[in-house]
Amino acid sequence: AVCITHSHVVYQFRKELRERFFSVMNDCGAHRDIIEISYEWWPGRDKPELELSIFENGAKQEQLLAYCSPHGEWLQWVSH
């Protein structure tokens, strides 16, 4: 599997570019296994989130792992 990470980058894209980024990720994930680790402060959220997305056999699973400080001072794991 390919592992893609991004931190405080994608949320700064214009809406159209964010949509294109996720479209490309979904298209690629339909044909190969991808692990995506995301640390972003998404529009409308009150704090950054650490998320894991796994594209496996054409299916996508998403999991919120933690809430985070914008500058890394703290991390609050989400229990599942």
HTML snippet that shows the backbone in 3Dmol.js (N, CA, C, O; Angstrom):
<script src="https://3Dmol.org/build/3Dmol-min.js"></script>
<div id="view" style="width:600px;height:400px;position:relative"></div>
<script>
const pdb = `
ATOM      1  N   ALA A   1       0.848  -1.193   0.000  1.00  0.00           N
ATOM      2  CA  ALA A   1       0.000   0.000   0.000  1.00  0.00           C
ATOM      3  C   ALA A   1       0.883   1.243   0.000  1.00  0.00           C
ATOM      4  O   ALA A   1       1.994   1.238   0.530  1.00  0.00           O
ATOM      5  N   VAL A   2       0.375   2.282  -0.592  1.00  0.00           N
ATOM      6  CA  VAL A   2       1.017   3.589  -0.571  1.00  0.00           C
ATOM      7  C   VAL A   2       0.512   4.329   0.659  1.00  0.00           C
ATOM      8  O   VAL A   2      -0.673   4.251   0.983  1.00  0.00           O
ATOM      9  N   CYS A   3       1.393   5.046   1.346  1.00  0.00           N
ATOM     10  CA  CYS A   3       0.987   5.848   2.503  1.00  0.00           C
ATOM     11  C   CYS A   3       1.139   7.327   2.146  1.00  0.00           C
ATOM     12  O   CYS A   3       2.211   7.763   1.727  1.00  0.00           O
ATOM     13  N   ILE A   4       0.076   8.081   2.311  1.00  0.00           N
ATOM     14  CA  ILE A   4       0.070   9.517   2.038  1.00  0.00           C
ATOM     15  C   ILE A   4      -0.241  10.231   3.345  1.00  0.00           C
ATOM     16  O   ILE A   4      -1.211   9.902   4.029  1.00  0.00           O
ATOM     17  N   THR A   5       0.583  11.206   3.684  1.00  0.00           N
ATOM     18  CA  THR A   5       0.338  12.006   4.881  1.00  0.00           C
ATOM     19  C   THR A   5       0.244  13.481   4.491  1.00  0.00           C
ATOM     20  O   THR A   5       0.904  13.938   3.558  1.00  0.00           O
ATOM     21  N   HIS A   6      -0.584  14.203   5.220  1.00  0.00           N
ATOM     22  CA  HIS A   6      -0.627  15.656   5.048  1.00  0.00           C
ATOM     23  C   HIS A   6      -1.018  16.295   6.371  1.00  0.00           C
ATOM     24  O   HIS A   6      -1.822  15.759   7.133  1.00  0.00           O
ATOM     25  N   SER A   7      -0.429  17.450   6.618  1.00  0.00           N
ATOM     26  CA  SER A   7      -0.604  18.133   7.890  1.00  0.00           C
ATOM     27  C   SER A   7      -0.727  19.640   7.658  1.00  0.00           C
ATOM     28  O   SER A   7       0.211  20.284   7.189  1.00  0.00           O
ATOM     29  N   HIS A   8      -1.880  20.184   7.990  1.00  0.00           N
ATOM     30  CA  HIS A   8      -2.140  21.625   7.878  1.00  0.00           C
ATOM     31  C   HIS A   8      -1.836  22.161   6.485  1.00  0.00           C
ATOM     32  O   HIS A   8      -1.257  23.236   6.334  1.00  0.00           O
ATOM     33  N   VAL A   9      -2.233  21.400   5.473  1.00  0.00           N
ATOM     34  CA  VAL A   9      -2.026  21.816   4.083  1.00  0.00           C
ATOM     35  C   VAL A   9      -3.355  21.838   3.339  1.00  0.00           C
ATOM     36  O   VAL A   9      -3.760  22.879   2.821  1.00  0.00           O
ATOM     37  N   VAL A  10      -4.030  20.707   3.284  1.00  0.00           N
ATOM     38  CA  VAL A  10      -5.217  20.556   2.443  1.00  0.00           C
ATOM     39  C   VAL A  10      -6.336  21.498   2.886  1.00  0.00           C
ATOM     40  O   VAL A  10      -7.078  22.001   2.043  1.00  0.00           O
ATOM     41  N   TYR A  11      -6.472  21.745   4.178  1.00  0.00           N
ATOM     42  CA  TYR A  11      -7.559  22.626   4.638  1.00  0.00           C
ATOM     43  C   TYR A  11      -7.388  24.053   4.121  1.00  0.00           C
ATOM     44  O   TYR A  11      -8.354  24.814   4.083  1.00  0.00           O
ATOM     45  N   GLN A  12      -6.165  24.425   3.722  1.00  0.00           N
ATOM     46  CA  GLN A  12      -5.914  25.767   3.207  1.00  0.00           C
ATOM     47  C   GLN A  12      -6.222  25.895   1.712  1.00  0.00           C
ATOM     48  O   GLN A  12      -6.264  27.005   1.183  1.00  0.00           O
ATOM     49  N   PHE A  13      -6.435  24.775   1.034  1.00  0.00           N
ATOM     50  CA  PHE A  13      -6.779  24.815  -0.394  1.00  0.00           C
ATOM     51  C   PHE A  13      -8.131  25.497  -0.585  1.00  0.00           C
ATOM     52  O   PHE A  13      -8.997  25.435   0.288  1.00  0.00           O
ATOM     53  N   ARG A  14      -8.299  26.142  -1.727  1.00  0.00           N
ATOM     54  CA  ARG A  14      -9.630  26.626  -2.102  1.00  0.00           C
ATOM     55  C   ARG A  14     -10.566  25.418  -2.163  1.00  0.00           C
ATOM     56  O   ARG A  14     -10.122  24.293  -2.393  1.00  0.00           O
ATOM     57  N   LYS A  15     -11.844  25.654  -1.960  1.00  0.00           N
ATOM     58  CA  LYS A  15     -12.834  24.571  -1.932  1.00  0.00           C
ATOM     59  C   LYS A  15     -12.728  23.683  -3.170  1.00  0.00           C
ATOM     60  O   LYS A  15     -12.776  22.459  -3.057  1.00  0.00           O
ATOM     61  N   GLU A  16     -12.583  24.289  -4.354  1.00  0.00           N
ATOM     62  CA  GLU A  16     -12.514  23.516  -5.598  1.00  0.00           C
ATOM     63  C   GLU A  16     -11.289  22.609  -5.621  1.00  0.00           C
ATOM     64  O   GLU A  16     -11.365  21.475  -6.093  1.00  0.00           O
ATOM     65  N   LEU A  17     -10.157  23.103  -5.114  1.00  0.00           N
ATOM     66  CA  LEU A  17      -8.938  22.296  -5.092  1.00  0.00           C
ATOM     67  C   LEU A  17      -9.044  21.178  -4.063  1.00  0.00           C
ATOM     68  O   LEU A  17      -8.568  20.068  -4.302  1.00  0.00           O
ATOM     69  N   ARG A  18      -9.674  21.465  -2.900  1.00  0.00           N
ATOM     70  CA  ARG A  18      -9.905  20.406  -1.898  1.00  0.00           C
ATOM     71  C   ARG A  18     -10.754  19.298  -2.496  1.00  0.00           C
ATOM     72  O   ARG A  18     -10.449  18.116  -2.339  1.00  0.00           O
ATOM     73  N   GLU A  19     -11.828  19.690  -3.188  1.00  0.00           N
ATOM     74  CA  GLU A  19     -12.702  18.691  -3.812  1.00  0.00           C
ATOM     75  C   GLU A  19     -11.933  17.874  -4.844  1.00  0.00           C
ATOM     76  O   GLU A  19     -12.126  16.662  -4.940  1.00  0.00           O
ATOM     77  N   ARG A  20     -11.071  18.517  -5.609  1.00  0.00           N
ATOM     78  CA  ARG A  20     -10.258  17.811  -6.612  1.00  0.00           C
ATOM     79  C   ARG A  20      -9.286  16.846  -5.937  1.00  0.00           C
ATOM     80  O   ARG A  20      -9.107  15.719  -6.398  1.00  0.00           O
ATOM     81  N   PHE A  21      -8.656  17.288  -4.844  1.00  0.00           N
ATOM     82  CA  PHE A  21      -7.729  16.431  -4.102  1.00  0.00           C
ATOM     83  C   PHE A  21      -8.434  15.151  -3.654  1.00  0.00           C
ATOM     84  O   PHE A  21      -7.922  14.050  -3.850  1.00  0.00           O
ATOM     85  N   PHE A  22      -9.615  15.307  -3.049  1.00  0.00           N
ATOM     86  CA  PHE A  22     -10.336  14.127  -2.564  1.00  0.00           C
ATOM     87  C   PHE A  22     -10.860  13.274  -3.712  1.00  0.00           C
ATOM     88  O   PHE A  22     -10.950  12.054  -3.576  1.00  0.00           O
ATOM     89  N   SER A  23     -11.201  13.876  -4.817  1.00  0.00           N
ATOM     90  CA  SER A  23     -11.622  13.125  -5.997  1.00  0.00           C
ATOM     91  C   SER A  23     -10.479  12.259  -6.519  1.00  0.00           C
ATOM     92  O   SER A  23     -10.679  11.090  -6.848  1.00  0.00           O
ATOM     93  N   VAL A  24      -9.289  12.835  -6.593  1.00  0.00           N
ATOM     94  CA  VAL A  24      -8.114  12.073  -7.045  1.00  0.00           C
ATOM     95  C   VAL A  24      -7.812  10.947  -6.061  1.00  0.00           C
ATOM     96  O   VAL A  24      -7.530   9.822  -6.475  1.00  0.00           O
ATOM     97  N   MET A  25      -7.869  11.242  -4.755  1.00  0.00           N
ATOM     98  CA  MET A  25      -7.627  10.196  -3.747  1.00  0.00           C
ATOM     99  C   MET A  25      -8.632   9.056  -3.911  1.00  0.00           C
ATOM    100  O   MET A  25      -8.247   7.887  -3.890  1.00  0.00           O
ATOM    101  N   ASN A  26      -9.911   9.384  -4.075  1.00  0.00           N
ATOM    102  CA  ASN A  26     -10.936   8.348  -4.228  1.00  0.00           C
ATOM    103  C   ASN A  26     -10.738   7.556  -5.514  1.00  0.00           C
ATOM    104  O   ASN A  26     -10.905   6.336  -5.519  1.00  0.00           O
ATOM    105  N   ASP A  27     -10.385   8.232  -6.603  1.00  0.00           N
ATOM    106  CA  ASP A  27     -10.126   7.531  -7.868  1.00  0.00           C
ATOM    107  C   ASP A  27      -8.948   6.576  -7.734  1.00  0.00           C
ATOM    108  O   ASP A  27      -9.021   5.426  -8.168  1.00  0.00           O
ATOM    109  N   CYS A  28      -7.868   7.053  -7.134  1.00  0.00           N
ATOM    110  CA  CYS A  28      -6.692   6.191  -6.951  1.00  0.00           C
ATOM    111  C   CYS A  28      -7.000   5.042  -5.996  1.00  0.00           C
ATOM    112  O   CYS A  28      -6.567   3.911  -6.216  1.00  0.00           O
ATOM    113  N   GLY A  29      -7.752   5.339  -4.929  1.00  0.00           N
ATOM    114  CA  GLY A  29      -8.102   4.313  -3.951  1.00  0.00           C
ATOM    115  C   GLY A  29      -9.024   3.241  -4.495  1.00  0.00           C
ATOM    116  O   GLY A  29      -9.136   2.163  -3.913  1.00  0.00           O
ATOM    117  N   ALA A  30      -9.682   3.525  -5.602  1.00  0.00           N
ATOM    118  CA  ALA A  30     -10.539   2.513  -6.234  1.00  0.00           C
ATOM    119  C   ALA A  30      -9.709   1.453  -6.945  1.00  0.00           C
ATOM    120  O   ALA A  30     -10.204   0.365  -7.238  1.00  0.00           O
ATOM    121  N   HIS A  31      -8.434   1.774  -7.224  1.00  0.00           N
ATOM    122  CA  HIS A  31      -7.593   0.871  -8.018  1.00  0.00           C
ATOM    123  C   HIS A  31      -6.383   0.321  -7.278  1.00  0.00           C
ATOM    124  O   HIS A  31      -5.742  -0.618  -7.750  1.00  0.00           O
ATOM    125  N   ARG A  32      -6.068   0.893  -6.129  1.00  0.00           N
ATOM    126  CA  ARG A  32      -4.931   0.382  -5.357  1.00  0.00           C
ATOM    127  C   ARG A  32      -5.147   0.692  -3.884  1.00  0.00           C
ATOM    128  O   ARG A  32      -5.930   1.574  -3.532  1.00  0.00           O
ATOM    129  N   ASP A  33      -4.454  -0.033  -3.038  1.00  0.00           N
ATOM    130  CA  ASP A  33      -4.571   0.179  -1.597  1.00  0.00           C
ATOM    131  C   ASP A  33      -3.772   1.422  -1.196  1.00  0.00           C
ATOM    132  O   ASP A  33      -2.618   1.589  -1.590  1.00  0.00           O
ATOM    133  N   ILE A  34      -4.405   2.281  -0.410  1.00  0.00           N
ATOM    134  CA  ILE A  34      -3.780   3.522   0.054  1.00  0.00           C
ATOM    135  C   ILE A  34      -4.099   3.701   1.530  1.00  0.00           C
ATOM    136  O   ILE A  34      -5.216   3.436   1.974  1.00  0.00           O
ATOM    137  N   ILE A  35      -3.113   4.149   2.276  1.00  0.00           N
ATOM    138  CA  ILE A  35      -3.306   4.558   3.664  1.00  0.00           C
ATOM    139  C   ILE A  35      -3.059   6.059   3.704  1.00  0.00           C
ATOM    140  O   ILE A  35      -2.007   6.533   3.274  1.00  0.00           O
ATOM    141  N   GLU A  36      -4.025   6.799   4.218  1.00  0.00           N
ATOM    142  CA  GLU A  36      -3.912   8.262   4.303  1.00  0.00           C
ATOM    143  C   GLU A  36      -3.984   8.672   5.768  1.00  0.00           C
ATOM    144  O   GLU A  36      -4.926   8.316   6.476  1.00  0.00           O
ATOM    145  N   ILE A  37      -2.987   9.419   6.214  1.00  0.00           N
ATOM    146  CA  ILE A  37      -2.973   9.962   7.564  1.00  0.00           C
ATOM    147  C   ILE A  37      -3.060  11.476   7.433  1.00  0.00           C
ATOM    148  O   ILE A  37      -2.211  12.110   6.805  1.00  0.00           O
ATOM    149  N   SER A  38      -4.083  12.035   8.026  1.00  0.00           N
ATOM    150  CA  SER A  38      -4.405  13.446   7.845  1.00  0.00           C
ATOM    151  C   SER A  38      -4.425  14.156   9.194  1.00  0.00           C
ATOM    152  O   SER A  38      -5.056  13.687  10.141  1.00  0.00           O
ATOM    153  N   TYR A  39      -3.732  15.286   9.276  1.00  0.00           N
ATOM    154  CA  TYR A  39      -3.772  16.150  10.459  1.00  0.00           C
ATOM    155  C   TYR A  39      -4.145  17.535   9.948  1.00  0.00           C
ATOM    156  O   TYR A  39      -3.277  18.312   9.551  1.00  0.00           O
ATOM    157  N   GLU A  40      -5.443  17.841   9.960  1.00  0.00           N
ATOM    158  CA  GLU A  40      -5.955  19.057   9.333  1.00  0.00           C
ATOM    159  C   GLU A  40      -6.983  19.749  10.232  1.00  0.00           C
ATOM    160  O   GLU A  40      -7.620  19.122  11.079  1.00  0.00           O
ATOM    161  N   TRP A  41      -7.121  21.033  10.025  1.00  0.00           N
ATOM    162  CA  TRP A  41      -8.144  21.825  10.706  1.00  0.00           C
ATOM    163  C   TRP A  41      -9.188  22.186   9.661  1.00  0.00           C
ATOM    164  O   TRP A  41      -9.098  23.215   8.991  1.00  0.00           O
ATOM    165  N   TRP A  42     -10.177  21.315   9.541  1.00  0.00           N
ATOM    166  CA  TRP A  42     -11.176  21.450   8.488  1.00  0.00           C
ATOM    167  C   TRP A  42     -12.126  22.607   8.743  1.00  0.00           C
ATOM    168  O   TRP A  42     -12.437  22.904   9.896  1.00  0.00           O
ATOM    169  N   PRO A  43     -12.590  23.262   7.694  1.00  0.00           N
ATOM    170  CA  PRO A  43     -13.563  24.351   7.849  1.00  0.00           C
ATOM    171  C   PRO A  43     -14.782  23.875   8.646  1.00  0.00           C
ATOM    172  O   PRO A  43     -15.307  22.784   8.420  1.00  0.00           O
ATOM    173  N   GLY A  44     -15.213  24.718   9.579  1.00  0.00           N
ATOM    174  CA  GLY A  44     -16.379  24.391  10.390  1.00  0.00           C
ATOM    175  C   GLY A  44     -16.071  23.577  11.631  1.00  0.00           C
ATOM    176  O   GLY A  44     -16.966  23.337  12.441  1.00  0.00           O
ATOM    177  N   ARG A  45     -14.834  23.146  11.805  1.00  0.00           N
ATOM    178  CA  ARG A  45     -14.448  22.380  13.006  1.00  0.00           C
ATOM    179  C   ARG A  45     -13.768  23.320  13.996  1.00  0.00           C
ATOM    180  O   ARG A  45     -13.133  24.295  13.595  1.00  0.00           O
ATOM    181  N   ASP A  46     -13.901  23.028  15.291  1.00  0.00           N
ATOM    182  CA  ASP A  46     -13.331  23.940  16.283  1.00  0.00           C
ATOM    183  C   ASP A  46     -11.889  23.627  16.658  1.00  0.00           C
ATOM    184  O   ASP A  46     -11.260  24.397  17.384  1.00  0.00           O
ATOM    185  N   LYS A  47     -11.354  22.500  16.171  1.00  0.00           N
ATOM    186  CA  LYS A  47      -9.945  22.164  16.424  1.00  0.00           C
ATOM    187  C   LYS A  47      -9.468  21.174  15.362  1.00  0.00           C
ATOM    188  O   LYS A  47     -10.286  20.516  14.718  1.00  0.00           O
ATOM    189  N   PRO A  48      -8.165  21.064  15.179  1.00  0.00           N
ATOM    190  CA  PRO A  48      -7.633  20.113  14.201  1.00  0.00           C
ATOM    191  C   PRO A  48      -7.953  18.668  14.582  1.00  0.00           C
ATOM    192  O   PRO A  48      -8.170  18.339  15.748  1.00  0.00           O
ATOM    193  N   GLU A  49      -7.974  17.823  13.555  1.00  0.00           N
ATOM    194  CA  GLU A  49      -8.284  16.402  13.753  1.00  0.00           C
ATOM    195  C   GLU A  49      -7.220  15.534  13.095  1.00  0.00           C
ATOM    196  O   GLU A  49      -6.735  15.835  12.004  1.00  0.00           O
ATOM    197  N   LEU A  50      -6.872  14.463  13.774  1.00  0.00           N
ATOM    198  CA  LEU A  50      -5.990  13.440  13.225  1.00  0.00           C
ATOM    199  C   LEU A  50      -6.888  12.305  12.746  1.00  0.00           C
ATOM    200  O   LEU A  50      -7.628  11.712  13.530  1.00  0.00           O
ATOM    201  N   GLU A  51      -6.813  12.011  11.446  1.00  0.00           N
ATOM    202  CA  GLU A  51      -7.705  11.013  10.859  1.00  0.00           C
ATOM    203  C   GLU A  51      -6.914   9.972  10.075  1.00  0.00           C
ATOM    204  O   GLU A  51      -5.840  10.253   9.543  1.00  0.00           O
ATOM    205  N   LEU A  52      -7.461   8.786  10.018  1.00  0.00           N
ATOM    206  CA  LEU A  52      -6.904   7.692   9.234  1.00  0.00           C
ATOM    207  C   LEU A  52      -7.942   7.263   8.211  1.00  0.00           C
ATOM    208  O   LEU A  52      -9.092   6.987   8.554  1.00  0.00           O
ATOM    209  N   SER A  53      -7.527   7.209   6.957  1.00  0.00           N
ATOM    210  CA  SER A  53      -8.385   6.681   5.894  1.00  0.00           C
ATOM    211  C   SER A  53      -7.646   5.522   5.250  1.00  0.00           C
ATOM    212  O   SER A  53      -6.462   5.627   4.931  1.00  0.00           O
ATOM    213  N   ILE A  54      -8.353   4.420   5.063  1.00  0.00           N
ATOM    214  CA  ILE A  54      -7.767   3.242   4.428  1.00  0.00           C
ATOM    215  C   ILE A  54      -8.611   2.890   3.216  1.00  0.00           C
ATOM    216  O   ILE A  54      -9.808   2.624   3.324  1.00  0.00           O
ATOM    217  N   PHE A  55      -7.961   2.894   2.062  1.00  0.00           N
ATOM    218  CA  PHE A  55      -8.579   2.443   0.818  1.00  0.00           C
ATOM    219  C   PHE A  55      -8.053   1.034   0.590  1.00  0.00           C
ATOM    220  O   PHE A  55      -6.860   0.848   0.350  1.00  0.00           O
ATOM    221  N   GLU A  56      -8.932   0.045   0.664  1.00  0.00           N
ATOM    222  CA  GLU A  56      -8.504  -1.346   0.515  1.00  0.00           C
ATOM    223  C   GLU A  56      -9.515  -2.085  -0.345  1.00  0.00           C
ATOM    224  O   GLU A  56     -10.714  -2.078  -0.066  1.00  0.00           O
ATOM    225  N   ASN A  57      -9.014  -2.721  -1.392  1.00  0.00           N
ATOM    226  CA  ASN A  57      -9.869  -3.455  -2.331  1.00  0.00           C
ATOM    227  C   ASN A  57     -11.016  -2.585  -2.853  1.00  0.00           C
ATOM    228  O   ASN A  57     -12.138  -3.064  -3.019  1.00  0.00           O
ATOM    229  N   GLY A  58     -10.729  -1.310  -3.109  1.00  0.00           N
ATOM    230  CA  GLY A  58     -11.726  -0.411  -3.674  1.00  0.00           C
ATOM    231  C   GLY A  58     -12.688   0.209  -2.679  1.00  0.00           C
ATOM    232  O   GLY A  58     -13.519   1.033  -3.062  1.00  0.00           O
ATOM    233  N   ALA A  59     -12.597  -0.168  -1.406  1.00  0.00           N
ATOM    234  CA  ALA A  59     -13.484   0.385  -0.375  1.00  0.00           C
ATOM    235  C   ALA A  59     -12.698   1.339   0.523  1.00  0.00           C
ATOM    236  O   ALA A  59     -11.508   1.142   0.768  1.00  0.00           O
ATOM    237  N   LYS A  60     -13.377   2.364   1.005  1.00  0.00           N
ATOM    238  CA  LYS A  60     -12.740   3.360   1.872  1.00  0.00           C
ATOM    239  C   LYS A  60     -13.326   3.287   3.274  1.00  0.00           C
ATOM    240  O   LYS A  60     -14.543   3.278   3.461  1.00  0.00           O
ATOM    241  N   GLN A  61     -12.426   3.235   4.260  1.00  0.00           N
ATOM    242  CA  GLN A  61     -12.824   3.304   5.663  1.00  0.00           C
ATOM    243  C   GLN A  61     -12.155   4.528   6.270  1.00  0.00           C
ATOM    244  O   GLN A  61     -10.965   4.758   6.058  1.00  0.00           O
ATOM    245  N   GLU A  62     -12.918   5.316   7.025  1.00  0.00           N
ATOM    246  CA  GLU A  62     -12.377   6.513   7.669  1.00  0.00           C
ATOM    247  C   GLU A  62     -12.542   6.393   9.175  1.00  0.00           C
ATOM    248  O   GLU A  62     -13.546   5.880   9.670  1.00  0.00           O
ATOM    249  N   GLN A  63     -11.531   6.880   9.895  1.00  0.00           N
ATOM    250  CA  GLN A  63     -11.596   6.817  11.350  1.00  0.00           C
ATOM    251  C   GLN A  63     -10.954   8.072  11.944  1.00  0.00           C
ATOM    252  O   GLN A  63      -9.809   8.399  11.634  1.00  0.00           O
ATOM    253  N   LEU A  64     -11.697   8.763  12.794  1.00  0.00           N
ATOM    254  CA  LEU A  64     -11.145   9.875  13.560  1.00  0.00           C
ATOM    255  C   LEU A  64     -10.310   9.273  14.683  1.00  0.00           C
ATOM    256  O   LEU A  64     -10.811   8.473  15.473  1.00  0.00           O
ATOM    257  N   LEU A  65      -9.037   9.656  14.755  1.00  0.00           N
ATOM    258  CA  LEU A  65      -8.146   9.110  15.773  1.00  0.00           C
ATOM    259  C   LEU A  65      -8.017  10.015  16.990  1.00  0.00           C
ATOM    260  O   LEU A  65      -7.988   9.541  18.126  1.00  0.00           O
ATOM    261  N   ALA A  66      -7.937  11.338  16.745  1.00  0.00           N
ATOM    262  CA  ALA A  66      -7.691  12.256  17.860  1.00  0.00           C
ATOM    263  C   ALA A  66      -8.037  13.684  17.464  1.00  0.00           C
ATOM    264  O   ALA A  66      -8.082  14.036  16.286  1.00  0.00           O
ATOM    265  N   TYR A  67      -8.280  14.488  18.486  1.00  0.00           N
ATOM    266  CA  TYR A  67      -8.344  15.942  18.341  1.00  0.00           C
ATOM    267  C   TYR A  67      -6.986  16.469  18.785  1.00  0.00           C
ATOM    268  O   TYR A  67      -6.360  15.902  19.681  1.00  0.00           O
ATOM    269  N   CYS A  68      -6.530  17.549  18.163  1.00  0.00           N
ATOM    270  CA  CYS A  68      -5.168  18.010  18.404  1.00  0.00           C
ATOM    271  C   CYS A  68      -5.104  19.514  18.593  1.00  0.00           C
ATOM    272  O   CYS A  68      -5.995  20.253  18.172  1.00  0.00           O
ATOM    273  N   SER A  69      -4.042  19.946  19.231  1.00  0.00           N
ATOM    274  CA  SER A  69      -3.721  21.364  19.307  1.00  0.00           C
ATOM    275  C   SER A  69      -3.227  21.817  17.936  1.00  0.00           C
ATOM    276  O   SER A  69      -2.584  21.039  17.231  1.00  0.00           O
ATOM    277  N   PRO A  70      -3.512  23.053  17.546  1.00  0.00           N
ATOM    278  CA  PRO A  70      -3.046  23.534  16.242  1.00  0.00           C
ATOM    279  C   PRO A  70      -1.526  23.488  16.082  1.00  0.00           C
ATOM    280  O   PRO A  70      -1.028  23.390  14.960  1.00  0.00           O
ATOM    281  N   HIS A  71      -0.783  23.557  17.192  1.00  0.00           N
ATOM    282  CA  HIS A  71       0.678  23.586  17.107  1.00  0.00           C
ATOM    283  C   HIS A  71       1.333  22.385  17.788  1.00  0.00           C
ATOM    284  O   HIS A  71       2.532  22.409  18.066  1.00  0.00           O
ATOM    285  N   GLY A  72       0.557  21.341  18.058  1.00  0.00           N
ATOM    286  CA  GLY A  72       1.125  20.101  18.570  1.00  0.00           C
ATOM    287  C   GLY A  72       1.374  20.036  20.061  1.00  0.00           C
ATOM    288  O   GLY A  72       2.048  19.117  20.525  1.00  0.00           O
ATOM    289  N   GLU A  73       0.849  20.989  20.835  1.00  0.00           N
ATOM    290  CA  GLU A  73       1.090  20.948  22.285  1.00  0.00           C
ATOM    291  C   GLU A  73       0.351  19.808  22.974  1.00  0.00           C
ATOM    292  O   GLU A  73       0.797  19.321  24.013  1.00  0.00           O
ATOM    293  N   TRP A  74      -0.765  19.380  22.413  1.00  0.00           N
ATOM    294  CA  TRP A  74      -1.529  18.297  23.038  1.00  0.00           C
ATOM    295  C   TRP A  74      -2.280  17.501  21.975  1.00  0.00           C
ATOM    296  O   TRP A  74      -2.492  17.958  20.852  1.00  0.00           O
ATOM    297  N   LEU A  75      -2.666  16.319  22.368  1.00  0.00           N
ATOM    298  CA  LEU A  75      -3.428  15.411  21.508  1.00  0.00           C
ATOM    299  C   LEU A  75      -4.411  14.666  22.399  1.00  0.00           C
ATOM    300  O   LEU A  75      -4.022  14.145  23.444  1.00  0.00           O
ATOM    301  N   GLN A  76      -5.675  14.607  22.005  1.00  0.00           N
ATOM    302  CA  GLN A  76      -6.706  13.912  22.782  1.00  0.00           C
ATOM    303  C   GLN A  76      -7.223  12.749  21.945  1.00  0.00           C
ATOM    304  O   GLN A  76      -7.973  12.949  20.989  1.00  0.00           O
ATOM    305  N   TRP A  77      -6.821  11.530  22.308  1.00  0.00           N
ATOM    306  CA  TRP A  77      -7.248  10.349  21.562  1.00  0.00           C
ATOM    307  C   TRP A  77      -8.755  10.171  21.671  1.00  0.00           C
ATOM    308  O   TRP A  77      -9.347  10.445  22.715  1.00  0.00           O
ATOM    309  N   VAL A  78      -9.359   9.719  20.611  1.00  0.00           N
ATOM    310  CA  VAL A  78     -10.788   9.417  20.580  1.00  0.00           C
ATOM    311  C   VAL A  78     -10.933   7.928  20.842  1.00  0.00           C
ATOM    312  O   VAL A  78     -10.312   7.115  20.157  1.00  0.00           O
ATOM    313  N   SER A  79     -11.747   7.560  21.828  1.00  0.00           N
ATOM    314  CA  SER A  79     -11.939   6.133  22.116  1.00  0.00           C
ATOM    315  C   SER A  79     -12.973   5.552  21.161  1.00  0.00           C
ATOM    316  O   SER A  79     -13.953   6.210  20.811  1.00  0.00           O
ATOM    317  N   HIS A  80     -12.744   4.322  20.750  1.00  0.00           N
ATOM    318  CA  HIS A  80     -13.655   3.649  19.807  1.00  0.00           C
ATOM    319  C   HIS A  80     -14.211   2.401  20.435  1.00  0.00           C
ATOM    320  O   HIS A  80     -14.996   1.691  19.807  1.00  0.00           O
TER     321      HIS A  80
END
`;
const viewer = $3Dmol.createViewer("view");
viewer.addModel(pdb, "pdb");
viewer.setStyle({}, {cartoon: {color: "spectrum"}});
viewer.zoomTo();
viewer.render();
</script>
